[in-house]
Amino acid sequence: MLGKTNENIELDKILDMATMVAGDFSLQEVLDRLAEAAVKITSTTACSIRLLDEESGDLAMRSTYGLSESWRNKGPVTREDPVVKEAFSGQAVVLDDMRVDGRSQYPQAIADEGLVSQLTVAMTFKNKPIGVLRLYSPEPRRFDEDSVAIARLVATQCAIAITNAKLYSRAIRGAKVSEQMRLGAVIQRRMIPNHAPKMCGLDVAATYQPCFEIGGDLYDFIKINDHTIAIGIADVIGKGIPAAMMMSLFRGAFRAYADKAFEKRSMSEIVDKLNKVAYKECRNGEFITLFFGYIDIDKMEMTYCNCGHEPGLLMRGGKTRDLNTGGLVLGVLEDAHYDIETVKLQDHDSLLLYTDGLIDAMDFDGELWGKERMLEVLDKCVDCSAGQLIKNLLAYRRRFVGLASQVDDTSLVAVKVNTCDCDESS
């Protein structure tokens, strides 16, 4: 039996172990400290800690104290080992003399290490075994009831500390992923224009609201000359980092073909090039929707192609027309055909381009805001500027969905035709 002084010493050492339970330590650091503490608290010779691999059923040697490298590498121990099975059933298993006990494994390693007696207790967390703590001594019959009681207490502290260390490790990994996501979001924001371009005769506004930190929506503007602007809005099917990477690649292709090829290629040829890029880069199940148009304010017309995207909306005199001409989403068929349409524009026309996150927003009951509600808002915004049109749409949608979380990004581009302002400024 332990004397009073020894009990106080053991208690102090066990309390020291509690700091490992609450401390921010790596898992390996915790295991090494615990193995050493277990030996000192129980006044034995050596300790080993094995953790259970749920998939393989093996108990991997994760830390030792007072044991040689050859002992660490002596061979596998599984949950079917008779001593481990007894320990996992809740028993404290004492082998008074491993040299003659039939439950012992690796007799040569035992002899080489000079070990005789062994105590094995399970480490459990929420009634689930996560590993075993083993104590060793060169003396026979070393472990009595007091030793078992202390070993159980140590094993309990070990299990809590190990679980805490695992959670801490996951938190660190999560923080690294969060930082990557944050940096990805910064990069993505830089790829989306901060301001819509200014062009005489056109009032242009846009906004982007990601549902995650980064996403797959894209819009872009390219001022071709003093009277022509290219506008594109796209949605990469997917979320998070992969969608953002694909969006980045596609934006580069869009700017290259829409800008540099404007004078040399037709819109049909440009869309065909973009589709081939998407077909080459998209993986199984991935694709890109795109609405792409050129607005020529001198000719008062817009030439566009809708590649499986939500239809653009042309609003004139209280009536709304869907702009659907085009073809399939990009990236599905390498040789897909795309139709092109040119529409005439008039003063006070409004054009709205959006991704499906706008109308697919849901309230807490799972009801979609929907296109009909969007059209009702547009009817109220006939005389609104491009910027006010976007603000009204988002305000009415927010009123409908409340604080319900959304699962898709939202991008909006609005254009108002007003050549009268251009005439007045000239």
C-alpha positions as CSV (number, residue, x, y, z in Angstrom):
1,M,0.0,0.0,0.0
2,L,1.1,3.5,-0.6
3,G,1.8,5.8,2.3
4,K,0.2,9.1,2.9
5,T,3.2,11.0,1.5
6,N,3.3,8.8,-1.6
7,E,-0.4,9.3,-2.1
8,N,0.1,13.1,-2.1
9,I,2.9,12.7,-4.6
10,E,0.8,10.5,-6.8
11,L,-2.1,13.0,-6.6
12,D,0.2,15.9,-7.5
13,K,1.5,14.0,-10.5
14,I,-2.0,13.0,-11.6
15,L,-3.1,16.7,-11.3
16,D,-0.2,17.5,-13.5
17,M,-1.6,15.2,-16.1
18,A,-4.8,17.2,-16.0
19,T,-2.9,20.1,-17.5
20,M,-2.4,17.9,-20.5
21,V,-6.1,17.4,-20.8
22,A,-6.7,21.1,-21.1
23,G,-3.5,22.1,-22.8
24,D,-3.0,22.9,-26.5
25,F,-0.5,20.1,-27.3
26,S,0.1,18.0,-30.4
27,L,-1.1,14.4,-30.1
28,Q,2.4,13.0,-30.2
29,E,3.6,15.4,-27.5
30,V,0.7,14.4,-25.3
31,L,1.4,10.7,-25.8
32,D,5.1,11.0,-24.9
33,R,4.3,13.1,-21.8
34,L,1.7,10.7,-20.7
35,A,3.9,7.6,-21.1
36,E,6.6,9.2,-18.9
37,A,4.0,10.4,-16.3
38,A,2.4,7.0,-16.1
39,V,5.8,5.4,-15.2
40,K,6.6,8.0,-12.6
41,I,3.2,8.0,-11.0
42,T,3.1,4.2,-10.7
43,S,6.8,3.9,-9.8
44,T,7.3,1.2,-12.4
45,T,9.9,0.7,-15.1
46,A,8.3,1.2,-18.5
47,C,5.1,2.1,-20.3
48,S,3.7,1.7,-23.7
49,I,0.6,3.4,-25.3
50,R,-1.1,1.8,-28.2
51,L,-4.0,3.5,-30.1
52,L,-6.7,1.6,-31.9
53,D,-7.1,1.9,-35.7
54,E,-10.8,1.3,-36.2
55,E,-10.4,0.3,-39.9
56,S,-7.6,-2.3,-39.5
57,G,-8.3,-3.4,-35.9
58,D,-4.6,-3.0,-35.1
59,L,-3.3,-1.2,-32.0
60,A,-0.5,0.9,-33.3
61,M,2.4,1.6,-30.9
62,R,2.4,5.4,-30.5
63,S,4.6,6.1,-27.5
64,T,6.9,4.3,-25.1
65,Y,8.9,5.2,-22.0
66,G,11.8,3.1,-20.7
67,L,11.6,0.6,-23.7
68,S,14.0,0.0,-26.5
69,E,13.4,0.6,-30.2
70,S,13.4,-3.1,-30.8
71,W,10.5,-3.5,-28.4
72,R,8.6,-0.8,-30.2
73,N,9.1,-2.7,-33.5
74,K,8.6,-6.2,-32.2
75,G,5.4,-6.9,-34.2
76,P,1.7,-6.1,-34.4
77,V,-0.9,-6.3,-31.7
78,T,-4.6,-6.5,-32.7
79,R,-7.8,-6.1,-30.8
80,E,-8.2,-10.0,-31.0
81,D,-5.1,-10.4,-28.7
82,P,-6.5,-12.2,-25.6
83,V,-5.1,-9.6,-23.2
84,V,-6.5,-6.7,-25.3
85,K,-9.9,-8.4,-25.5
86,E,-10.0,-8.7,-21.7
87,A,-9.0,-5.1,-21.3
88,F,-11.5,-3.8,-23.8
89,S,-14.2,-5.7,-21.8
90,G,-13.4,-3.6,-18.8
91,Q,-10.9,-5.8,-17.0
92,A,-7.5,-4.8,-15.7
93,V,-5.3,-7.6,-17.0
94,V,-2.2,-8.5,-14.8
95,L,0.4,-10.9,-16.1
96,D,2.5,-11.8,-13.0
97,D,5.1,-13.5,-15.2
98,M,5.0,-12.9,-18.9
99,R,7.8,-15.5,-19.4
100,V,5.4,-18.3,-18.5
101,D,2.0,-16.8,-19.2
102,G,0.4,-18.3,-22.3
103,R,-1.3,-15.1,-23.1
104,S,2.0,-13.3,-23.7
105,Q,3.2,-12.6,-27.3
106,Y,6.8,-12.3,-28.5
107,P,8.6,-14.3,-25.7
108,Q,12.0,-13.6,-27.2
109,A,11.4,-9.8,-27.1
110,I,10.3,-10.1,-23.5
111,A,13.5,-11.9,-22.6
112,D,15.7,-9.5,-24.5
113,E,14.0,-6.5,-22.8
114,G,14.3,-8.1,-19.3
115,L,10.6,-7.6,-18.5
116,V,8.6,-9.9,-16.3
117,S,5.3,-8.6,-15.1
118,Q,2.7,-6.5,-17.1
119,L,-0.4,-4.5,-16.4
120,T,-2.8,-3.7,-19.2
121,V,-5.8,-1.3,-18.9
122,A,-8.0,0.1,-21.6
123,M,-8.2,3.8,-22.4
124,T,-11.9,4.6,-23.1
125,F,-13.7,7.7,-24.1
126,K,-17.5,7.8,-23.8
127,N,-17.5,4.0,-23.2
128,K,-15.6,3.4,-26.4
129,P,-12.1,1.9,-26.3
130,I,-9.5,4.0,-28.0
131,G,-6.4,2.1,-27.0
132,V,-4.4,0.4,-24.2
133,L,-2.0,1.6,-21.5
134,R,0.6,-1.0,-20.5
135,L,3.0,-0.9,-17.6
136,Y,6.0,-3.2,-17.2
137,S,8.3,-4.2,-14.4
138,P,11.4,-6.5,-14.2
139,E,9.9,-7.9,-11.0
140,P,7.3,-10.7,-10.8
141,R,4.0,-10.0,-9.2
142,R,4.7,-6.3,-9.3
143,F,1.1,-5.0,-9.8
144,D,-1.4,-5.1,-6.9
145,E,-4.8,-3.6,-6.4
146,D,-3.3,-0.1,-5.7
147,S,-1.3,-0.3,-8.9
148,V,-4.5,-1.2,-10.8
149,A,-6.4,1.7,-9.3
150,I,-3.7,4.2,-10.1
151,A,-3.3,2.7,-13.6
152,R,-7.1,3.1,-14.3
153,L,-7.0,6.7,-13.2
154,V,-4.0,7.4,-15.3
155,A,-5.7,5.7,-18.3
156,T,-8.8,7.8,-17.9
157,Q,-6.7,11.0,-17.9
158,C,-4.8,9.6,-20.9
159,A,-8.0,9.0,-22.9
160,I,-9.3,12.5,-22.2
161,A,-5.9,14.1,-23.0
162,I,-5.6,12.0,-26.2
163,T,-9.1,12.9,-27.4
164,N,-8.4,16.6,-26.6
165,A,-5.2,16.5,-28.6
166,K,-7.0,14.9,-31.6
167,L,-9.6,17.7,-31.5
168,Y,-6.9,20.3,-31.2
169,S,-5.1,18.8,-34.2
170,R,-8.3,18.9,-36.2
171,A,-8.8,22.5,-35.2
172,I,-5.3,23.4,-36.4
173,R,-6.0,21.6,-39.7
174,G,-9.4,23.4,-39.9
175,A,-7.7,26.7,-39.2
176,K,-5.3,26.1,-42.1
177,V,-8.1,25.2,-44.4
178,S,-10.0,28.3,-43.2
179,E,-6.9,30.4,-44.0
180,Q,-6.7,28.8,-47.5
181,M,-10.4,29.6,-48.0
182,R,-9.8,33.2,-46.8
183,L,-6.9,33.6,-49.3
184,G,-9.0,32.0,-52.0
185,A,-11.8,34.4,-51.3
186,V,-9.4,37.3,-51.5
187,I,-8.1,36.1,-54.9
188,Q,-11.6,35.6,-56.1
189,R,-12.7,39.1,-55.1
190,R,-9.8,40.5,-57.1
191,M,-10.9,38.6,-60.2
192,I,-14.5,40.0,-60.0
193,P,-14.6,43.7,-61.0
194,N,-14.9,46.1,-58.1
195,H,-16.8,48.6,-60.3
196,A,-18.8,48.4,-63.4
197,P,-17.3,50.2,-66.4
198,K,-18.5,53.7,-67.4
199,M,-19.7,54.1,-70.9
200,C,-21.7,57.0,-72.4
201,G,-25.3,55.9,-72.8
202,L,-25.1,53.0,-70.4
203,D,-25.7,52.7,-66.7
204,V,-24.1,49.5,-65.5
205,A,-24.2,47.9,-62.0
206,A,-23.3,44.5,-60.6
207,T,-22.9,42.6,-57.3
208,Y,-21.8,39.2,-56.1
209,Q,-22.9,37.4,-52.9
210,P,-21.2,34.1,-52.2
211,C,-23.0,31.6,-50.0
212,F,-19.6,30.1,-48.9
213,E,-16.4,32.0,-48.5
214,I,-15.5,31.3,-52.1
215,G,-17.6,29.9,-54.9
216,G,-18.2,29.4,-58.6
217,D,-20.0,32.5,-59.8
218,L,-18.4,34.9,-62.3
219,Y,-19.2,38.2,-64.0
220,D,-16.9,40.4,-66.0
221,F,-16.9,43.4,-68.3
222,I,-14.5,44.2,-71.1
223,K,-14.6,47.6,-72.7
224,I,-13.9,46.8,-76.4
225,N,-13.9,50.4,-77.6
226,D,-15.6,53.7,-76.8
227,H,-19.0,52.4,-77.9
228,T,-18.9,48.6,-77.3
229,I,-18.8,46.6,-74.1
230,A,-18.6,42.8,-73.6
231,I,-20.6,41.4,-70.6
232,G,-20.4,37.9,-69.3
233,I,-22.0,36.2,-66.4
234,A,-21.3,32.5,-65.6
235,D,-21.9,29.8,-63.0
236,V,-19.4,27.0,-62.5
237,I,-21.4,24.1,-61.2
238,G,-19.7,23.2,-58.0
239,K,-18.8,25.0,-54.7
240,G,-15.8,26.0,-52.7
241,I,-12.2,25.8,-53.8
242,P,-12.6,23.5,-56.9
243,A,-15.4,25.8,-58.3
244,A,-13.3,28.9,-57.6
245,M,-10.2,27.3,-59.4
246,M,-12.4,26.5,-62.4
247,M,-13.9,30.0,-62.4
248,S,-10.4,31.5,-62.4
249,L,-9.3,29.4,-65.4
250,F,-12.5,30.2,-67.3
251,R,-12.3,33.9,-66.6
252,G,-8.8,34.0,-68.2
253,A,-10.2,32.2,-71.3
254,F,-13.2,34.5,-71.4
255,R,-11.1,37.7,-71.3
256,A,-8.7,36.4,-73.9
257,Y,-11.3,35.4,-76.4
258,A,-13.8,38.1,-75.8
259,D,-11.3,40.9,-76.0
260,K,-8.5,39.9,-78.3
261,A,-10.7,38.0,-80.8
262,F,-13.5,40.6,-81.0
263,E,-12.3,42.1,-84.3
264,K,-11.2,38.8,-85.8
265,R,-13.8,36.2,-84.9
266,S,-17.6,36.0,-84.8
267,M,-19.4,35.5,-81.5
268,S,-20.2,32.0,-82.6
269,E,-16.5,31.2,-83.0
270,I,-15.7,32.7,-79.6
271,V,-18.4,30.7,-77.8
272,D,-17.1,27.6,-79.6
273,K,-13.6,28.3,-78.3
274,L,-14.9,28.8,-74.7
275,N,-16.9,25.5,-74.9
276,K,-13.8,23.6,-76.0
277,V,-11.8,25.1,-73.0
278,A,-14.6,24.0,-70.6
279,Y,-14.9,20.5,-72.2
280,K,-11.1,20.0,-71.7
281,E,-11.0,21.2,-68.1
282,C,-14.3,20.1,-66.6
283,R,-14.4,16.7,-64.9
284,N,-17.3,14.3,-64.7
285,G,-20.5,16.1,-63.6
286,E,-18.9,19.6,-63.9
287,F,-20.1,22.2,-66.4
288,I,-20.4,25.9,-66.8
289,T,-23.4,28.1,-67.7
290,L,-22.7,31.4,-69.5
291,F,-24.6,34.4,-70.8
292,F,-22.3,36.4,-73.0
293,G,-23.2,39.5,-74.9
294,Y,-21.8,42.5,-76.8
295,I,-23.6,45.8,-76.4
296,D,-22.9,48.4,-79.1
297,I,-24.4,51.7,-78.0
298,D,-23.7,53.3,-81.5
299,K,-25.8,50.7,-83.2
300,M,-28.2,50.4,-80.2
301,E,-28.1,46.7,-80.3
302,M,-26.9,43.7,-78.3
303,T,-25.6,40.5,-79.8
304,Y,-25.7,37.6,-77.3
305,C,-25.5,33.8,-76.7
306,N,-27.0,32.0,-73.8
307,C,-25.2,28.8,-73.0
308,G,-27.6,27.0,-70.6
309,H,-27.7,30.0,-68.3
310,E,-30.7,31.6,-66.6
311,P,-32.3,33.7,-69.4
312,G,-31.3,37.3,-69.5
313,L,-34.2,39.7,-69.1
314,L,-34.9,42.6,-71.4
315,M,-37.4,45.0,-69.9
316,R,-39.1,47.6,-72.0
317,G,-42.3,49.6,-71.4
318,G,-43.4,47.4,-68.5
319,K,-42.9,44.2,-70.5
320,T,-40.2,41.6,-70.0
321,R,-38.6,39.4,-72.6
322,D,-36.5,36.3,-71.9
323,L,-33.2,36.1,-73.8
324,N,-32.9,32.4,-74.4
325,T,-31.1,32.0,-77.7
326,G,-27.9,29.9,-77.5
327,G,-27.4,26.3,-76.7
328,L,-26.2,23.7,-74.1
329,V,-24.1,24.4,-71.0
330,L,-20.4,24.6,-71.7
331,G,-18.2,21.6,-71.2
332,V,-20.6,18.8,-72.0
333,L,-20.2,18.2,-75.7
334,E,-17.0,19.3,-77.5
335,D,-18.8,20.0,-80.8
336,A,-22.0,21.5,-79.4
337,H,-23.7,24.1,-81.6
338,Y,-24.7,27.6,-80.4
339,D,-27.1,30.0,-81.9
340,I,-26.5,33.8,-81.8
341,E,-29.2,36.5,-81.6
342,T,-29.0,40.3,-82.1
343,V,-31.7,42.4,-80.4
344,K,-32.3,46.1,-81.0
345,L,-32.2,48.4,-77.9
346,Q,-34.1,51.5,-77.1
347,D,-33.7,54.3,-74.6
348,H,-34.8,53.4,-71.1
349,D,-34.5,49.6,-71.8
350,S,-33.2,47.6,-68.8
351,L,-31.2,44.4,-69.0
352,L,-30.9,42.0,-66.1
353,L,-28.4,39.1,-65.9
354,Y,-28.3,36.8,-62.9
355,T,-27.2,33.4,-61.6
356,D,-29.8,30.9,-60.3
357,G,-28.9,31.7,-56.7
358,L,-31.1,34.7,-56.9
359,I,-34.4,32.9,-57.6
360,D,-33.4,29.6,-55.9
361,A,-33.1,31.3,-52.5
362,M,-35.4,29.6,-49.9
363,D,-37.1,30.7,-46.7
364,F,-37.1,28.5,-43.5
365,D,-40.0,26.5,-44.9
366,G,-38.0,25.5,-48.0
367,E,-40.1,27.7,-50.3
368,L,-38.2,29.2,-53.2
369,W,-38.3,33.0,-53.8
370,G,-38.7,32.1,-57.5
371,K,-38.9,33.9,-60.8
372,E,-42.4,35.1,-60.4
373,R,-41.6,37.1,-57.3
374,M,-38.5,38.5,-59.1
375,L,-40.7,39.6,-62.0
376,E,-43.1,41.3,-59.6
377,V,-40.2,43.4,-58.2
378,L,-39.0,44.2,-61.7
379,D,-42.5,45.6,-62.5
380,K,-42.0,48.1,-59.6
381,C,-38.6,49.2,-60.9
382,V,-39.3,50.4,-64.4
383,D,-37.7,53.8,-63.8
384,C,-34.9,52.6,-61.4
385,S,-31.3,53.1,-62.2
386,A,-29.2,49.9,-62.6
387,G,-27.8,50.2,-59.1
388,Q,-31.2,50.7,-57.5
389,L,-32.7,47.8,-59.5
390,I,-30.1,45.5,-57.9
391,K,-30.7,46.9,-54.4
392,N,-34.4,46.5,-54.7
393,L,-34.2,42.9,-55.9
394,L,-31.9,41.9,-53.0
395,A,-34.0,43.8,-50.5
396,Y,-37.2,42.1,-51.5
397,R,-35.5,38.7,-51.6
398,R,-34.1,39.2,-48.1
399,R,-37.5,40.2,-46.8
400,F,-38.8,36.8,-48.1
401,V,-36.0,34.5,-47.0
402,G,-35.3,36.2,-43.7
403,L,-32.3,34.8,-42.0
404,A,-32.4,31.4,-43.7
405,S,-29.0,30.1,-44.8
406,Q,-28.6,29.9,-48.6
407,V,-26.8,27.2,-50.6
408,D,-25.9,28.9,-53.8
409,D,-24.0,32.1,-54.8
410,T,-25.9,35.1,-56.2
411,S,-24.5,37.3,-59.0
412,L,-26.4,40.2,-60.6
413,V,-25.6,42.5,-63.5
414,A,-28.0,45.3,-64.5
415,V,-27.7,47.6,-67.5
416,K,-29.9,50.7,-68.2
417,V,-29.8,52.3,-71.6
418,N,-30.0,56.1,-71.5
419,T,-28.4,57.8,-74.5
420,C,-30.2,61.0,-73.5
421,D,-27.6,61.5,-70.7
422,C,-24.9,61.0,-73.3
423,D,-26.5,63.7,-75.5
424,E,-26.8,66.1,-72.6
425,S,-23.1,65.6,-71.6
426,S,-21.9,66.3,-75.1
